[in-house]
Amino acid sequence: MKVIHTISEMQQYSKEQHKAGKVVGIVPTMGYLHDGHLSLVDTARANGATVVVVTIFVNPIQFAPNEDFEKYPRDLQRDCALLEAKNVDAVFAPSVKEMYGEEPTCFVVENKLSKGLCAKTRPTHFQGVTTVVAKLFNAVLPDIAVFGQKDAQQARVLKRMVRDLNFPIQLVISPLIREKDGLALSSRNKYLSPEERKNALVLSRSLKEAQETLEKDGMSIPAILDSIKGKIASSGGKVDYVECVDAETLEDVRSRTGKEIMFVLAAYFGNTRLIDNVLFKY
Ligand code: AMP
């Protein structure tokens, strides 16, 4: 497995792969990998990638000054061992200086899907995400890009970026991977105390119950949203948002659409902000 740290070497590697007739897949991550990340490698291959490049970069511009950029967990050696075992072809792990050393004044902004949900508490987050992913695309030159359903809003914002800016890339959204007890896998789960971790199980549990209730038309969507909020609060969580939205447009859903919809939420357990969602047709 090749470990690459510079943009020029990454571009060179990818051009060679294309010349050899390979289909290049990119899996962008911030590292501290878990099985959720590793499942994206399988999805890249299942969608035709014959060379998989995993990028590992904790992107400073998607963190607000009060957020956890400095303490975000990092372990490149462990990550590389996991990716090597997964037969990944290359890891692109640039430094912050390599990515932003020239004091950039140009950014990528999505103006609709990135305005609600997580953006209400993280208003500059998605501009950081779209900008870094555009830069990673230009470094890795992929044919296929895989993002996780775990970050539901992020995946839709990036899908829109690919569409609107004509990136010649197929963007695939890969299913959300959970622990056996339901907790969505996340690098940030490391911050949770044992008690917070136990309390946080209310997220996946209440989302599952919400889906079941809606599917049997047991309650209106606003009543279900209130019920999820109540359950989170009584388990010691602090709700950031709970919404029911169209899975493509992220617009509010209040009745049956016949399309894919999602219950999406964010909540704090202690100082840790967790997100989760459930996607289904309704
Ligand atoms: P991150 O390192 O948290 O920025 O995540 C990198 C990629 O992995 C994103 O596309 C995430 O949506 C995806 N991802 C993170 N956790 C999971 C999970 N539990 N299941 C599926 N994909 C995930």
Boltz pocket constraint, residues with backbone or C-beta under 6 A from the ligand:
constraints:
  - pocket:
      binder: B
      contacts: [[A, 28], [A, 29], [A, 30], [A, 31], [A, 36], [A, 37], [A, 39], [A, 40], [A, 146], [A, 147], [A, 148], [A, 149], [A, 150], [A, 151], [A, 174], [A, 175], [A, 176], [A, 177], [A, 178], [A, 184], [A, 185], [A, 186], [A, 187]]
      max_distance: 6.0
